[in-house]
Amino acid sequence: MDRSIRSARLALAASKPASETALGLPPIGISAVFALIFALALAGSARAAEEIQCGVLAPVVDRACDVTAGTDGQILLQGDVLADGQIYRGGSVLVDTTGDISCSGCGCSAPDATVIRCPESVISPGLINAYDHITFSQNAPAIDTGERYEQRHDWRAGARGHAPLASVPGGATTNQIRWAELRQLMSGTTAVSSSGGAAGLVRNLDSAANQGLGIPTHRRDTFPLGDSSGTQLATGCAYPNIRTSASIASDAGYLPVIAEGIDDVAHNEFLCTSSAAAGGQDLLQPQTAIGKGLGYETQDFQTIQWNGAGLIWSPRSNLRLYGDTLRVTAAGPIEIAIGTDWTATGSMNMLRELSCVDSWNHAYLADHFSQEEIWRMATKTAASLTATSSEIGTLAPGRVADLAIFDATIRSDYDAILNAQPDDVILVMRAGKVLFGEEQTVNDVPNVGSCDTLDVCGSDRAACLSSEIGVTLAALQAGAGSVYPLFFCGTPVEEPTCSPQRSSSVNGSTTYDGLTTPGDLDGDGLVNAGDNCPSVFNPVRPLDDGAQPDYDLDGLGDECDPTPVPEPGVAGGLLGIGCIVTVGVAGRRFGRVA
């Protein structure tokens, strides 16, 4: 499947005339259209997960999982398995002695394996945090004064009359980084694109030393325009030092920050990194996944789509800093992954970010995404955009056994993860090695070693640190010093908002408080009768010059228009960027075909 999608994408790219390739808005041939449609139909990612009944697991009393110790070093996990496109009820995942998955679904067996039976739980790939700044994660969230910004140098440097964000020091020590990694691990996260990191615990996917997968790492690029000193341009590409197209051509993955903001200054960054015209560079390549960007016009999504690039979405941090976030409903089939950004304005872990995404999707996007699609943003798609989909991101045979088990007694299936509480994380494994989980379960698994007990919201949990990083939990806490906690029971203290608000108008932009009412269903400050997307949040941004985006002038806003940018020569905009079919291109960077 993956290979057929890849072939269709390449066919489309090959059909672009050279003059229009530079613009990123090509007409396409009908044969290429049908090639892509056929590949998407084969992939079938838009349909709901198929439920397959494998069997009924016997109940477990007074704990989430029961362990039967084996002798051959393999581990057989039993529960509801969240596979790619299927839910195996009473299914299983067999982990071999090398830490790889050898079987997943129904019928997995190994007579001498250790069996971990979790009848009211879901078994998921370990969550993948596609964008974090872990060397800042010792910090508590910055105090929210209510000020909102237009571009990142406004809060970084206090540009254009803004008050800068309160000091957020970087340079976390090794023990502070390990503490932050344990925080991520305890949320079911096994891998992070962290822009830093330390050996052990979670994988640092952008670090050759700490990735642990034996494949090339991706490149992080916080300032691809060389503008760390605070350069702000509304036109032209006279930035200090734009990274060249050639310099990223051989990267396994490339994760730059581009267009972080909501005005012309933010949008100009995209113009100067998506085309070689006017002194810019074309950094939109198939291995590119833009982190934290939100300053896009509707046609920009088509440019991203046609170049095979992806997007990494950090809604909580976007909303806290700018009062707005990426217009994901207009992004169509572009791959979107999720990242926490940092603790100062983002989420403390992936469970809090997933909760933000799920609530945002329901309250402000009219449930545009299914919960399965949101879960995929933190697993399979995150692996694709971090160039690791050949190894992690799905529970398929041959993949590495990075996985997490979540309690599903109250919430089921994907909701058991998207709205999980800290004590809902039952077991976390990296390459088949138990690192965290329910204390009784962890202690009953053979050869786990010494683990530290801790109370997580009234539930006994165990963190296996000594064999992993050579220190106890107490020693790690003492070494980390004054840092943000590992977890909170309930809403984290001073957690940055996941609701939109902007109290000042800039260049005709809308003001709003994010409250949804019968007269303003989406809380964007525009009454329903005057809102071109009354149920989807789409206020006027500073870059919109006083009007809600409606690229094709059909009266339907781009955020709720199935075809906001009709394809030239294709009646009705057959493959407009808002196409209802959404699909990931797993393995397009590094992919074993499952």
C-alpha positions in Angstrom: 0.0 0.0 0.0 2.7 2.5 1.1 4.6 1.9 -2.1 1.5 2.4 -4.3 0.9 5.8 -2.7 4.5 6.7 -3.0 4.4 5.8 -6.7 1.3 7.9 -7.3 2.9 10.9 -5.5 5.9 10.6 -7.7 3.7 10.4 -10.8 2.0 13.6 -9.8 5.3 15.3 -9.2 6.6 14.2 -12.5 3.5 15.6 -14.3 4.3 19.2 -13.1 5.7 21.5 -15.8 9.0 23.0 -14.7 7.7 26.6 -14.8 4.8 25.7 -12.5 6.8 23.4 -10.2 8.6 26.5 -9.0 5.3 28.1 -8.1 4.0 25.0 -6.4 0.6 25.3 -8.1 0.7 22.9 -11.0 -2.1 21.6 -13.2 -2.2 17.8 -13.3 -3.0 15.2 -15.9 -6.2 13.2 -15.6 -4.2 9.9 -15.6 -2.2 11.2 -12.6 -5.4 12.2 -10.8 -6.8 8.7 -11.2 -3.5 7.1 -10.2 -3.6 9.0 -7.0 -7.3 8.3 -6.3 -6.7 4.6 -6.9 -3.8 4.5 -4.5 -5.8 6.4 -1.9 -8.7 4.1 -2.3 -6.4 1.1 -1.9 -4.9 2.6 1.3 -8.4 3.1 2.7 -7.1 5.2 5.6 -10.3 7.4 5.6 -12.5 4.5 6.7 -13.1 3.6 10.4 -11.0 1.0 11.9 -12.2 -2.6 11.2 -13.1 -4.4 14.5 -11.9 -8.0 14.5 -12.9 -10.3 17.4 -10.1 -12.6 18.3 -11.5 -13.9 21.6 -12.6 -13.0 25.0 -10.0 -12.6 27.7 -10.6 -13.8 31.2 -11.0 -10.9 33.7 -8.3 -9.8 36.1 -9.1 -9.0 39.7 -7.7 -6.0 41.6 -5.2 -5.0 38.9 -5.1 -4.2 35.2 -2.9 -7.0 34.0 -2.1 -10.5 35.0 1.4 -12.0 34.3 2.2 -15.7 33.7 6.0 -16.0 33.7 7.6 -17.8 30.8 11.1 -19.2 30.1 12.1 -18.3 26.6 12.5 -14.5 26.9 9.6 -13.7 24.6 6.6 -11.6 25.8 3.0 -12.1 24.6 0.8 -9.1 25.4 -3.0 -9.6 25.3 -5.7 -6.9 25.1 -7.4 -4.8 22.5 -4.7 -4.2 19.9 -4.8 -0.9 18.0 -3.3 -1.8 14.8 -3.1 0.2 11.6 -6.8 0.3 10.4 -7.9 -2.6 12.7 -8.8 -3.1 16.3 -8.2 -6.7 17.4 -10.6 -7.4 20.3 -8.9 -9.8 22.7 -5.9 -9.7 20.4 -2.2 -10.1 21.1 1.3 -8.8 20.3 4.2 -11.1 20.5 7.6 -9.6 21.2 10.6 -11.7 20.4 13.9 -11.8 22.3 15.5 -9.1 20.1 12.8 -6.6 21.0 11.0 -6.8 17.7 7.3 -7.6 17.1 7.0 -11.0 15.5 3.2 -11.3 15.5 0.3 -8.9 16.0 -3.5 -9.5 15.8 -5.3 -12.8 16.3 -3.6 -16.2 16.7 -0.2 -15.1 18.1 1.2 -17.8 20.4 4.5 -18.9 22.0 4.1 -21.7 24.5 7.1 -20.6 26.6 6.6 -16.8 26.4 5.8 -14.6 29.4 2.1 -13.7 29.0 0.8 -10.3 30.1 -3.0 -10.4 30.0 -4.7 -7.0 30.1 -8.4 -7.7 29.3 -9.8 -4.1 29.8 -6.9 -2.3 28.2 -5.8 -1.1 24.8 -2.3 -1.9 23.4 -0.9 0.9 21.2 2.3 1.8 19.5 4.3 4.0 21.9 3.4 7.6 21.4 5.8 9.7 19.3 6.3 13.4 20.3 7.3 14.8 16.9 8.5 18.2 18.2 9.9 19.2 21.6 12.6 21.3 23.1 13.7 19.1 25.9 16.6 21.3 27.1 13.9 23.8 28.2 11.6 21.3 29.9 12.8 21.9 33.4 10.7 25.1 33.3 7.2 25.6 34.6 4.8 27.3 32.2 5.3 31.0 31.6 2.7 33.1 33.4 -0.1 34.0 31.0 -0.6 37.8 31.1 -3.2 37.7 28.3 -0.9 39.2 25.7 -0.9 37.5 22.3 1.6 37.9 19.5 1.8 38.0 15.7 5.2 36.4 15.1 7.7 34.6 17.2 10.3 37.4 17.5 7.5 39.4 19.2 7.6 37.1 22.2 11.3 36.1 21.9 12.7 39.7 21.7 9.9 42.0 22.5 9.7 43.2 18.9 7.1 45.7 17.7 6.1 47.0 21.1 5.3 43.6 22.6 6.3 42.5 26.1 8.7 39.5 25.7 7.8 36.2 27.2 9.1 35.9 30.8 12.6 34.4 30.9 12.6 30.7 29.9 16.2 29.4 30.4 17.5 26.5 28.4 20.5 24.5 29.1 18.9 21.7 31.1 21.4 19.5 32.9 21.6 15.8 32.1 19.5 14.9 35.2 16.9 17.5 34.2 16.7 16.1 30.7 16.3 12.6 32.2 13.6 13.8 34.4 11.8 15.3 31.4 12.2 12.0 29.5 10.7 10.1 32.4 7.8 12.6 32.3 7.3 11.7 28.6 7.7 8.0 29.3 5.1 8.0 32.0 2.6 9.3 29.5 3.1 6.4 27.1 5.6 8.1 24.9 8.6 6.1 23.8 10.2 8.5 21.2 10.7 12.2 20.9 12.2 14.6 18.4 13.7 16.5 21.3 16.4 18.9 20.0 18.7 17.4 22.7 18.3 14.5 25.0 20.2 12.0 27.1 21.0 8.3 26.8 18.3 5.9 28.0 14.5 6.1 28.6 12.8 7.6 25.5 14.4 7.6 22.1 15.8 11.0 21.0 14.9 10.7 17.3 17.2 13.5 16.1 20.2 12.2 17.9 22.5 9.6 16.3 23.7 8.6 19.7 20.3 8.2 21.4 17.9 7.2 18.6 18.7 3.5 18.9 17.1 2.4 15.7 20.2 2.0 13.5 18.8 4.3 10.7 19.8 7.9 9.8 18.4 10.6 12.0 16.5 13.7 10.9 17.7 17.3 11.2 16.1 19.9 13.4 16.3 23.5 12.2 14.9 26.2 14.6 16.2 29.1 12.5 16.3 28.1 8.8 16.5 31.7 7.8 19.4 32.5 10.1 17.2 34.9 11.9 17.9 34.1 15.6 18.8 37.7 16.2 15.2 38.7 15.5 15.0 39.7 11.8 11.4 40.4 10.7 10.6 41.0 7.0 7.2 41.5 5.5 8.5 41.4 2.0 11.7 40.2 0.3 14.1 37.5 1.2 17.0 39.5 2.7 17.3 37.3 5.7 20.8 36.8 7.3 21.3 33.2 6.0 18.7 31.0 4.4 19.5 27.4 4.4 20.0 26.1 0.9 18.0 23.5 -0.9 21.1 21.5 -1.6 22.1 21.3 2.0 19.1 19.3 3.0 18.7 17.2 -0.1 20.4 14.1 1.6 18.7 14.5 5.0 16.6 11.5 6.1 14.2 14.0 7.5 14.2 17.8 7.8 12.2 19.6 10.5 12.4 23.4 10.2 10.4 26.1 12.0 8.8 28.2 9.3 6.0 30.7 9.4 5.5 30.7 13.2 3.0 33.5 13.6 -0.2 34.9 12.0 0.9 38.0 10.1 2.7 39.0 6.9 6.1 38.7 8.6 5.4 35.0 9.5 3.9 34.3 6.0 6.9 35.9 4.3 9.1 33.2 5.9 7.1 30.6 3.9 7.4 32.5 0.7 11.2 32.7 1.1 11.6 29.0 1.9 9.2 27.5 -0.6 10.7 28.9 -3.8 14.0 29.9 -5.2 12.5 33.1 -6.6 13.5 36.5 -5.2 16.5 35.2 -3.4 14.7 32.5 -1.5 15.3 28.8 -1.2 13.0 25.8 -1.8 13.1 23.9 1.4 9.9 22.0 0.7 11.1 18.5 -0.1 9.6 15.1 0.5 11.6 14.7 3.7 10.5 18.1 5.1 8.0 18.4 8.0 7.5 22.0 9.1 7.3 22.4 12.9 5.0 24.9 14.7 4.1 26.9 11.6 0.6 28.5 11.3 1.1 31.6 9.1 -0.1 30.0 5.9 -2.5 31.2 3.2 -4.8 28.6 1.7 -2.8 28.2 -1.5 0.3 27.5 0.6 -1.2 24.2 1.7 -1.3 23.1 -2.0 2.3 24.0 -2.4 3.2 21.9 0.7 1.0 19.1 -0.6 2.5 19.0 -4.1 6.0 18.9 -2.7 5.2 15.9 -0.5 6.1 17.8 2.7 4.3 17.5 6.1 3.3 19.6 9.1 3.9 19.2 12.8 1.1 20.7 14.9 1.5 22.1 18.4 -1.9 23.6 19.1 -1.5 24.4 22.8 1.6 26.4 22.2 0.1 28.1 19.2 -3.0 29.1 21.1 -1.0 30.3 24.1 1.3 32.5 22.1 -0.9 33.7 19.2 -4.5 33.0 20.2 -4.9 30.9 17.0 -3.5 27.7 15.5 -2.7 25.9 12.3 -5.8 25.8 10.0 -5.7 22.0 9.9 -9.1 21.6 8.2 -7.7 23.3 5.1 -4.6 21.2 4.9 -6.4 18.3 3.1 -4.3 15.2 2.6 -1.0 16.7 4.0 0.4 14.5 6.7 0.1 16.1 10.1 1.8 14.9 13.3 1.7 16.3 16.8 4.4 17.8 19.1 4.3 19.3 22.5 6.9 22.2 21.7 8.0 23.0 25.3 6.7 23.3 28.8 6.8 27.1 28.8 3.8 27.5 26.4 3.0 24.0 25.3 2.0 20.7 26.9 4.0 18.9 29.6 3.6 15.5 27.8 1.8 13.9 24.9 -1.3 13.0 26.8 -2.0 16.6 27.6 -1.3 17.6 23.9 -3.6 14.8 22.7 -6.3 16.0 25.1 -5.9 19.5 23.7 -6.2 18.3 20.1 -9.3 16.2 20.9 -11.1 19.0 22.7 -10.1 21.5 20.0 -11.4 19.2 17.3 -14.7 18.8 19.0 -15.3 22.4 20.2 -13.9 24.4 17.3 -13.6 22.1 14.3 -17.0 20.3 14.3 -15.3 17.0 14.8 -13.4 17.2 11.6 -11.1 14.4 12.6 -12.0 11.0 14.0 -10.3 10.0 17.2 -8.4 7.4 15.2 -7.0 10.1 12.9 -5.8 12.1 15.9 -4.2 9.0 17.5 -2.5 8.3 14.2 -0.9 11.8 14.3 0.9 10.7 17.5 1.9 7.2 16.2 2.1 6.3 12.5 2.2 9.8 11.0 4.7 11.0 13.6 7.0 8.1 12.6 6.7 9.1 9.0 7.5 12.7 9.5 10.5 11.9 11.8 11.9 9.4 9.2 11.4 6.4 11.5 8.4 4.6 10.0 10.5 1.7 8.9 11.0 0.8 12.6 8.3 2.3 14.9 4.8 3.8 14.8 2.7 0.7 14.2 2.3 -2.7 15.8 3.3 -4.7 12.7 5.5 -7.7 12.5 9.1 -6.7 12.0 8.7 -3.3 13.7 10.5 -2.5 17.0 8.3 -3.2 20.1 7.9 0.3 21.3 4.5 0.2 22.8 2.2 1.4 25.6 -0.9 -0.1 27.3 -3.7 2.1 28.6 -6.6 1.4 30.9 -9.9 1.1 28.9 -12.3 0.4 31.7 -13.8 3.9 31.5 -12.8 5.1 28.1 -12.4 2.7 25.2 -10.3 2.4 22.0 -8.6 5.7 20.9 -10.5 7.7 23.6 -8.6 5.6 26.2 -5.5 7.3 25.0 -6.6 10.8 23.9 -8.2 11.5 27.3 -6.1 9.3 29.5 -5.1 10.4 33.0 -1.7 9.7 34.5 -2.9 6.6 36.3 -4.4 5.1 33.1 -0.9 4.3 31.7 -0.5 0.6 32.5 2.7 -0.4 30.9 5.4 1.1 28.7 8.0 -0.8 26.8 10.9 0.3 24.5 12.2 -2.4 22.2 10.5 -5.0 24.4 12.1 -3.7 27.6 9.7 -2.8 30.4 10.5 0.7 31.7 7.3 1.8 33.5 4.0 0.5 34.5 1.6 -0.9 37.0 3.8 -2.1 39.9 2.4 -5.6 40.3 2.6 -6.2 36.6 6.2 -4.8 36.3 7.4 -6.8 39.2 5.9 -10.1 37.9 7.7 -9.8 34.5 10.9 -11.9 34.6 14.3 -10.2 34.4 13.1 -6.6 34.7 15.5 -5.8 37.4 15.2 -3.2 40.2 12.5 -0.7 39.8 11.4 2.2 42.0 7.8 2.5 43.3 5.8 5.7 43.1 2.2 6.7 43.7 0.6 8.1 40.6 -2.8 9.6 41.5 -3.5 6.8 44.0 -2.2 3.9 41.9 1.1 2.1 42.5 3.5 2.4 39.6 7.1 1.3 39.0 9.8 3.1 37.1 12.8 1.0 36.1 15.6 3.5 36.1 18.6 1.7 37.7 19.2 -0.7 34.9 18.4 1.9 32.3 20.2 5.1 33.4 22.1 3.9 36.5 20.3 5.9 39.1 17.3 5.5 41.4 14.2 7.7 41.2 15.2 9.5 44.4 18.7 10.2 43.1 17.3 11.4 39.8 15.0 13.8 41.6 17.7 15.1 43.9 20.0 15.6 40.9 17.4 17.4 38.8 16.7 19.9 41.5 13.8 22.4 41.2 12.0 21.2 38.1 8.4 20.9 36.8 6.7 17.8 38.2 6.5 14.4 36.4 2.7 14.5 36.4 -0.4 16.1 37.8 -3.7 14.5 39.0 -6.1 16.7 37.0 -5.2 19.8 35.1 -1.5 20.7 35.5 -0.8 23.8 37.5 -0.6 26.9 35.2 -1.1 24.8 32.1 -1.1 26.9 29.0 -4.6 27.4 27.5 -6.1 25.3 24.8 -8.7 27.9 24.0 -8.4 30.8 21.6 -8.4 34.4 22.5 -7.2 37.7 21.1 -8.2 41.0 22.6 -6.5 43.4 20.2 -7.2 43.8 16.4 -4.1 44.0 14.1 -4.6 44.9 10.4 -8.3 44.2 10.6 -8.1 40.9 12.5 -10.9 39.6 14.6 -11.0 39.8 18.4 -12.6 37.0 20.4 -12.6 35.2 23.7 -13.1 31.7 22.4 -16.5 31.2 24.0 -19.0 29.3 21.8 -22.6 30.6 21.9 -25.8 29.9 19.9 -24.9 33.1 17.9 -21.3 32.2 17.4 -21.1 28.4 17.2 -17.3 28.3 16.7 -16.2 31.0 19.1 -14.2 33.0 16.5 -15.8 36.4 17.2 -18.0 36.4 14.1 -21.7 35.9 14.3 -23.0 32.9 12.5 -24.8 34.9 9.8 -21.6 36.8 8.9 -19.2 33.8 9.3 -18.3 31.9 6.1 -17.6 28.8 8.2 -20.1 29.2 11.1 -19.1 25.8 12.8 -15.4 25.9 12.1 -13.1 28.3 13.9 -11.7 30.7 11.3 -11.3 34.3 12.5 -9.7 37.0 10.4 -6.0 36.9 11.1 -3.6 39.9 10.6 -2.3 38.3 7.4 -5.8 38.0 6.0 -6.1 41.8 5.3 -9.5 42.2 7.0 -11.5 39.3 5.4 -11.9 35.6 6.1 -10.1 33.4 3.5 -12.3 32.3 0.6 -9.8 31.6 -2.2 -12.3 30.5 -4.8 -14.9 33.3 -3.9 -17.7 30.8 -3.6 -18.9 32.2 -0.3 -17.7 29.1 1.6 -14.7 29.7 3.8 -11.6 27.8 3.0 -11.5 26.0 6.4 -14.8 24.3 5.6 -14.7 24.1 1.8 -14.0 20.6 0.5 -12.3 22.2 -2.5 -11.0 25.6 -1.6 -8.4 25.6 -4.4 -9.9 23.8 -7.4 -7.3 22.0 -9.5 -6.8 23.7 -12.9 -8.6 21.7 -15.6 -10.4 19.4 -13.3 -14.1 20.1 -12.9 -15.2 20.8 -9.4 -11.7 20.8 -8.0 -11.4 17.0 -7.9 -8.3 17.1 -5.7 -8.6 20.4 -3.9 -6.5 20.6 -0.8 -9.6 20.2 1.4 -10.3 16.8 -0.2 -12.4 14.8 2.2 -10.1 11.8 1.8 -7.2 12.1 4.2 -4.3 9.8 3.9 -0.8 9.5 5.3 2.2 8.4 3.3 3.8 6.2 5.8 7.3 5.0 4.8 7.8 7.7 2.1 11.0 8.6 3.9 12.3 5.4 5.3 9.8 2.6 4.9 9.5 -1.1 5.1 6.4 -2.0 3.3 4.2 -3.9 5.8 
